[in-house]
Amino acid sequence: MNNTLKFLMTICAMVGMFNCVGQESSKGTIPLIKKKGFQKTINGKSVELYTLRNSSGLVAQITNYGGKVVSLWSPDKDGNYEDIVLGYPDIDGYLSAKEKYFGALIGRYGNRIGKGKFTLEGKEYVLNTNNGENHLHGGDIGYDAVVWNAVQPDGQTLVLTYVSAHMEEGYPGNLEIKVRYRLTDNNELKIEYWATTDQTTVVNLTHHSFFNLKGAGKGEITDHLLQINSNYYTPVDKGLIPTGIIASVEHSPMDFKKLTLIGKRIEDDFEQLKFGLGYDHNWVLNGNKPLNWAAKVVEPVSGRVMEVYTNEPGLQFYSGNFLDGTIIGKANRAYKYRSAFCLETQHFPDSPNNPHFPSTILNPGEEYYSVCIYKFSVTE
């Protein structure tokens, strides 16, 4: 990229010229998704598509319908750009989706709550069950399926707000939420969450992009290398609900302390992998700093690298086990078996029913804060 082009891109981001159709890269024009495919009114609220750019040429497109990251363009080691998240080319794709969580904000409780029940301050709360007998990702209408209020203060930032009403999907308390997406000049997609409540409740917000560092719809992710900063994980039962045990990853396919091919042990004769049809588990992260390094993924051919940082105690790694090729996404590509991975920063699944897990309780007068950073680079 020449200096003149980089200067123009920087000025474009600074003054908010973020509605153009294409973006110049060192290898040509990035075919950005057009805004008009996302302009729709749902339940009386306007849906839009917002584009973020940083000074290095990284581009993200996000809709306020479910706070979904629709596209994320990242260069490889030769400067070739690919869209590395799965999704749909217009809002109708998300509304009729077989897989509705692509790129979404998840809440009020990310992951699963066993049998859709928990007890808080001596009272039992019954949630909507949408995953067999269990509650998953906020229920029938989670935060992935609502229209958020959106403000774009500059070309690199999008701020979303939503008030989740008392007893929405069964959760107590009116929860006021703010989420800020920022595409930093360090090539980070930084996602921050804040929330307050007027009644004691449980909160576990996360983000659910499906990544493929080769490019969305361009093959399996089993040949990606993964490293997780964790010595322990939380085993699950057949319904993918934690048993309550915190188990060592040693001498098991759950050990990703060193960079390891995702597919190296995914078919091992190991009960946990059979329950999840592959990886779909929570790892207990090391570190107790305000921001900890959680994971690293390397795609050897393109040279793309993604690192994850968070203040959360857990990380859900999902290896795309339920993708089956029947979903047709952007660029008319089929999303096939294990063609994406998710790394969701979180508190542990079913924490309200496991008092020895880190607490997800939020009280009036407290502020919930969570941060997840996906940082992109390329190999030398």
C-alpha positions as CSV (number, residue, x, y, z in Angstrom):
1,M,0.0,0.0,0.0
2,N,1.6,3.3,-1.0
3,N,1.8,6.2,1.4
4,T,-0.8,8.4,-0.4
5,L,-3.4,5.6,-0.3
6,K,-2.7,4.9,3.4
7,F,-3.0,8.6,4.2
8,L,-6.4,8.8,2.4
9,M,-7.7,5.7,4.2
10,T,-6.7,7.3,7.5
11,I,-8.4,10.6,6.7
12,C,-11.5,8.6,5.6
13,A,-11.7,6.8,8.9
14,M,-11.1,10.0,10.9
15,V,-13.9,11.9,9.3
16,G,-16.3,9.0,9.2
17,M,-16.4,8.4,5.4
18,F,-17.4,4.8,6.2
19,N,-20.3,4.2,3.8
20,C,-18.3,3.6,0.6
21,V,-18.9,0.4,-1.3
22,G,-15.3,-0.7,-1.7
23,Q,-11.9,-0.3,0.1
24,E,-8.6,-0.2,-1.7
25,S,-6.0,-2.8,-0.4
26,S,-2.6,-3.6,-1.7
27,K,-4.1,-6.3,-3.8
28,G,-7.2,-4.5,-5.1
29,T,-10.6,-3.5,-3.9
30,I,-12.3,-5.2,-0.9
31,P,-15.9,-6.0,-2.0
32,L,-17.6,-4.6,1.1
33,I,-21.2,-5.7,1.8
34,K,-23.7,-3.0,0.7
35,K,-25.6,-1.1,3.4
36,K,-29.0,-1.3,1.6
37,G,-29.2,-5.1,2.2
38,F,-29.4,-4.4,5.9
39,Q,-31.7,-1.4,6.0
40,K,-34.9,-2.8,7.4
41,T,-37.4,-2.1,10.2
42,I,-37.8,-4.8,12.8
43,N,-40.3,-4.4,15.7
44,G,-40.4,-0.7,15.0
45,K,-36.6,-0.2,15.1
46,S,-34.3,0.5,12.3
47,V,-31.6,-1.9,11.3
48,E,-28.4,-0.6,9.7
49,L,-24.9,-1.8,8.6
50,Y,-21.9,0.1,10.0
51,T,-18.3,-0.1,8.6
52,L,-15.2,0.4,10.8
53,R,-11.7,0.9,9.4
54,N,-8.3,1.4,11.0
55,S,-5.3,3.1,9.6
56,S,-3.7,-0.2,8.6
57,G,-6.5,-1.3,6.3
58,L,-8.4,-3.7,8.6
59,V,-12.1,-3.5,7.9
60,A,-15.1,-4.7,10.0
61,Q,-18.8,-4.4,9.1
62,I,-21.3,-4.7,12.0
63,T,-25.1,-4.6,12.1
64,N,-27.1,-3.4,15.1
65,Y,-29.4,-6.4,14.6
66,G,-27.9,-8.7,17.3
67,G,-24.7,-6.7,17.2
68,K,-23.4,-9.1,14.6
69,V,-20.0,-8.8,13.0
70,V,-21.0,-9.4,9.4
71,S,-17.5,-9.2,7.8
72,L,-14.0,-8.8,8.9
73,W,-11.3,-8.2,6.3
74,S,-7.7,-9.1,7.2
75,P,-4.6,-9.3,5.0
76,D,-2.3,-12.4,4.7
77,K,1.5,-12.4,4.7
78,D,1.4,-11.3,1.0
79,G,-1.1,-8.5,1.5
80,N,-4.1,-10.4,0.1
81,Y,-7.3,-9.6,1.9
82,E,-9.9,-12.2,2.9
83,D,-13.2,-11.9,4.9
84,I,-12.4,-14.2,7.8
85,V,-15.8,-14.5,9.6
86,L,-18.9,-16.5,8.5
87,G,-22.1,-14.7,7.9
88,Y,-24.8,-13.7,5.4
89,P,-24.8,-11.0,2.7
90,D,-28.1,-9.3,3.9
91,I,-30.4,-9.0,6.9
92,D,-32.9,-11.6,5.4
93,G,-30.2,-14.2,5.7
94,Y,-29.8,-13.6,9.4
95,L,-33.6,-13.6,10.0
96,S,-34.1,-16.9,8.3
97,A,-30.8,-18.5,9.4
98,K,-30.3,-22.1,10.4
99,E,-27.3,-20.9,12.3
100,K,-28.4,-17.6,13.9
101,Y,-25.3,-16.9,16.1
102,F,-22.8,-15.9,13.4
103,G,-21.0,-12.9,14.7
104,A,-23.5,-12.2,17.4
105,L,-23.6,-10.6,20.8
106,I,-24.8,-13.2,23.2
107,G,-26.8,-12.7,26.5
108,R,-28.2,-12.4,29.0
109,Y,-26.2,-15.6,29.7
110,G,-23.7,-16.9,27.1
111,N,-23.5,-20.7,26.8
112,R,-25.7,-23.2,28.6
113,I,-27.7,-23.3,31.9
114,G,-28.7,-26.8,32.8
115,K,-32.4,-27.6,32.6
116,G,-33.1,-23.8,32.2
117,K,-33.3,-23.3,35.9
118,F,-31.2,-21.6,38.7
119,T,-31.9,-20.4,42.2
120,L,-30.9,-16.8,43.2
121,E,-31.5,-15.4,46.7
122,G,-33.7,-18.3,47.6
123,K,-36.0,-18.0,44.5
124,E,-36.0,-20.4,41.6
125,Y,-36.0,-18.8,38.1
126,V,-37.2,-20.8,35.1
127,L,-35.8,-19.8,31.7
128,N,-36.9,-20.6,28.2
129,T,-35.3,-23.9,27.1
130,N,-34.0,-23.8,23.5
131,N,-31.3,-26.5,23.5
132,G,-33.1,-29.7,24.4
133,E,-33.9,-29.5,28.1
134,N,-31.3,-26.7,28.5
135,H,-31.1,-23.0,28.1
136,L,-28.6,-21.7,25.5
137,H,-27.2,-18.2,24.7
138,G,-30.1,-16.3,26.3
139,G,-33.0,-18.4,25.1
140,D,-35.6,-18.1,22.3
141,I,-34.9,-14.4,21.8
142,G,-31.5,-13.6,23.1
143,Y,-29.4,-10.5,22.5
144,D,-28.5,-11.9,19.1
145,A,-32.0,-11.4,17.9
146,V,-32.9,-7.9,19.1
147,V,-32.2,-4.5,17.5
148,W,-29.7,-2.5,19.5
149,N,-29.5,1.3,19.6
150,A,-26.4,2.3,17.7
151,V,-24.1,5.4,17.6
152,Q,-21.0,5.6,15.5
153,P,-18.8,8.3,17.1
154,D,-16.0,7.9,14.6
155,G,-14.8,5.6,11.8
156,Q,-13.2,3.1,14.1
157,T,-15.9,2.8,16.8
158,L,-19.5,1.6,17.2
159,V,-21.4,1.8,20.4
160,L,-24.5,-0.3,21.0
161,T,-27.0,0.0,23.9
162,Y,-30.0,-2.1,24.9
163,V,-32.3,-2.4,27.9
164,S,-33.1,-6.0,28.7
165,A,-36.4,-6.0,30.6
166,H,-37.1,-7.7,33.9
167,M,-38.1,-11.3,33.3
168,E,-37.1,-11.2,29.6
169,E,-36.5,-14.9,28.7
170,G,-37.0,-15.5,32.5
171,Y,-34.1,-13.4,33.9
172,P,-34.8,-11.1,36.9
173,G,-33.9,-7.4,36.8
174,N,-33.9,-4.6,34.2
175,L,-30.4,-4.8,32.7
176,E,-29.0,-1.7,31.0
177,I,-26.2,-2.7,28.6
178,K,-23.6,-0.9,26.6
179,V,-21.2,-2.6,24.1
180,R,-18.4,-0.8,22.3
181,Y,-16.7,-2.3,19.2
182,R,-13.5,-0.6,18.3
183,L,-11.1,-1.4,15.5
184,T,-7.8,-0.2,16.9
185,D,-4.7,0.9,15.1
186,N,-3.0,-2.1,16.6
187,N,-5.1,-4.3,14.4
188,E,-7.4,-5.3,17.3
189,L,-11.1,-5.9,17.2
190,K,-11.8,-4.7,20.8
191,I,-15.2,-5.6,22.3
192,E,-16.1,-4.1,25.7
193,Y,-19.3,-4.7,27.7
194,W,-20.8,-2.7,30.6
195,A,-24.1,-3.5,32.4
196,T,-26.0,-2.4,35.5
197,T,-29.2,-3.9,37.0
198,D,-32.0,-2.8,39.3
199,Q,-32.4,-6.3,40.8
200,T,-30.0,-9.1,41.6
201,T,-29.4,-11.1,38.4
202,V,-26.9,-13.2,36.5
203,V,-24.9,-11.9,33.5
204,N,-22.5,-13.6,31.2
205,L,-22.1,-11.7,27.9
206,T,-19.9,-12.9,25.0
207,H,-19.3,-12.6,21.3
208,H,-19.8,-15.4,18.8
209,S,-17.9,-14.9,15.6
210,F,-17.2,-18.0,13.6
211,F,-13.6,-17.6,12.2
212,N,-11.7,-19.2,9.4
213,L,-8.3,-17.6,8.9
214,K,-8.1,-18.9,5.3
215,G,-11.3,-17.0,4.5
216,A,-15.0,-17.7,5.2
217,G,-16.1,-20.8,3.4
218,K,-12.6,-21.7,2.2
219,G,-12.1,-25.2,3.8
220,E,-11.8,-26.8,7.2
221,I,-10.1,-25.2,10.2
222,T,-8.6,-28.5,11.4
223,D,-5.3,-27.5,9.8
224,H,-5.1,-24.3,11.9
225,L,-2.8,-24.3,14.9
226,L,-4.3,-23.5,18.3
227,Q,-2.8,-22.6,21.6
228,I,-4.9,-22.0,24.8
229,N,-3.4,-20.5,27.9
230,S,-5.0,-23.0,30.2
231,N,-4.1,-26.0,32.4
232,Y,-7.7,-27.0,33.1
233,Y,-11.1,-27.3,31.5
234,T,-14.7,-28.1,32.7
235,P,-15.9,-31.5,31.5
236,V,-19.5,-31.8,30.3
237,D,-22.2,-34.5,30.3
238,K,-24.0,-35.6,27.1
239,G,-26.1,-32.4,27.1
240,L,-22.9,-30.3,27.2
241,I,-23.6,-29.1,30.7
242,P,-20.6,-29.0,33.0
243,T,-20.4,-31.8,35.5
244,G,-18.9,-29.4,38.1
245,I,-15.5,-31.0,37.9
246,I,-12.5,-28.9,37.0
247,A,-10.1,-31.3,35.2
248,S,-6.5,-31.2,34.1
249,V,-5.8,-31.1,30.4
250,E,-2.7,-33.2,30.8
251,H,-2.4,-36.3,28.7
252,S,-5.6,-35.6,26.9
253,P,-6.8,-34.1,23.6
254,M,-7.8,-31.0,25.6
255,D,-4.2,-30.0,26.0
256,F,-3.4,-26.9,23.9
257,K,-0.7,-25.4,26.0
258,K,1.5,-25.5,23.0
259,L,0.5,-24.6,19.4
260,T,-1.2,-27.8,18.1
261,L,-3.2,-28.6,15.0
262,I,-6.9,-28.5,15.8
263,G,-7.4,-31.7,13.8
264,K,-4.5,-33.6,15.4
265,R,-6.6,-35.3,18.1
266,I,-10.2,-34.3,17.3
267,E,-11.2,-37.8,16.3
268,D,-9.5,-39.5,19.3
269,D,-11.4,-42.1,21.3
270,F,-12.1,-39.6,24.1
271,E,-15.5,-39.3,25.8
272,Q,-15.6,-35.5,25.9
273,L,-15.0,-35.3,22.2
274,K,-17.8,-37.7,21.6
275,F,-20.2,-35.7,23.7
276,G,-19.3,-32.5,21.7
277,L,-18.8,-34.2,18.3
278,G,-15.5,-32.5,18.5
279,Y,-14.4,-29.5,20.6
280,D,-17.2,-27.6,22.3
281,H,-15.8,-27.0,25.8
282,N,-14.8,-24.3,28.3
283,W,-11.2,-23.9,29.3
284,V,-10.2,-22.3,32.6
285,L,-7.8,-19.5,31.7
286,N,-4.5,-18.8,33.4
287,G,-3.8,-15.3,34.7
288,N,-5.4,-12.9,37.1
289,K,-4.4,-9.5,35.5
290,P,-7.0,-6.9,34.3
291,L,-6.2,-8.2,30.8
292,N,-4.8,-11.7,30.1
293,W,-3.5,-13.5,27.0
294,A,-6.0,-16.3,26.4
295,A,-5.3,-18.0,23.0
296,K,-3.5,-17.9,19.7
297,V,-4.5,-19.3,16.3
298,V,-2.2,-19.6,13.3
299,E,-3.1,-20.5,9.7
300,P,0.2,-21.6,8.3
301,V,-0.5,-21.1,4.5
302,S,-1.8,-17.5,4.7
303,G,0.3,-16.6,7.7
304,R,-2.7,-15.0,9.4
305,V,-2.4,-15.0,13.2
306,M,-5.2,-14.2,15.7
307,E,-4.6,-13.7,19.4
308,V,-7.3,-13.4,22.1
309,Y,-7.0,-11.3,25.3
310,T,-9.7,-11.0,28.0
311,N,-10.4,-10.3,31.7
312,E,-12.8,-13.3,31.7
313,P,-11.9,-16.6,33.6
314,G,-13.0,-18.9,30.8
315,L,-12.8,-19.5,27.0
316,Q,-15.2,-21.6,25.0
317,F,-13.5,-23.3,22.0
318,Y,-15.9,-24.6,19.4
319,S,-14.7,-26.4,16.3
320,G,-17.7,-26.0,14.0
321,N,-19.0,-29.5,14.6
322,F,-22.6,-28.7,13.6
323,L,-21.9,-27.0,10.3
324,D,-22.9,-29.4,7.6
325,G,-22.7,-27.6,4.2
326,T,-26.4,-26.8,4.0
327,I,-25.8,-23.1,5.0
328,I,-25.0,-20.9,2.0
329,G,-23.3,-17.7,3.2
330,K,-21.5,-14.7,1.7
331,A,-20.1,-15.0,-1.8
332,N,-22.5,-17.9,-2.3
333,R,-20.1,-20.2,-0.3
334,A,-21.3,-23.3,1.5
335,Y,-20.2,-23.5,5.2
336,K,-19.1,-27.1,5.5
337,Y,-18.3,-29.3,8.4
338,R,-15.6,-27.9,10.7
339,S,-15.1,-24.9,8.4
340,A,-15.0,-22.4,11.3
341,F,-13.9,-22.1,14.9
342,C,-15.2,-19.9,17.8
343,L,-13.3,-18.6,20.7
344,E,-15.8,-17.1,23.2
345,T,-14.5,-15.3,26.3
346,Q,-16.8,-16.0,29.1
347,H,-17.6,-17.0,32.7
348,F,-18.2,-20.8,32.9
349,P,-21.3,-22.5,31.5
350,D,-24.0,-23.2,34.2
351,S,-22.2,-21.1,36.8
352,P,-25.5,-20.3,38.6
353,N,-25.8,-24.0,39.4
354,N,-22.2,-24.4,40.4
355,P,-21.3,-22.2,43.4
356,H,-17.6,-23.1,43.2
357,F,-17.4,-21.6,39.7
358,P,-16.5,-17.9,39.4
359,S,-19.7,-16.0,40.2
360,T,-21.9,-14.5,37.5
361,I,-24.1,-12.6,40.0
362,L,-24.6,-8.9,39.4
363,N,-26.2,-6.8,42.2
364,P,-27.8,-3.3,42.1
365,G,-25.1,-0.7,42.5
366,E,-22.4,-2.8,40.8
367,E,-21.2,-2.5,37.2
368,Y,-20.5,-5.5,35.1
369,Y,-17.5,-5.1,32.8
370,S,-16.0,-7.5,30.3
371,V,-13.5,-7.1,27.5
372,C,-12.5,-9.4,24.6
373,I,-9.8,-8.4,22.2
374,Y,-9.1,-10.3,18.9
375,K,-5.7,-9.1,17.7
376,F,-4.6,-9.9,14.1
377,S,-1.1,-10.1,12.6
378,V,0.9,-12.2,10.1
379,T,3.8,-14.6,10.5
380,E,7.3,-13.3,9.6
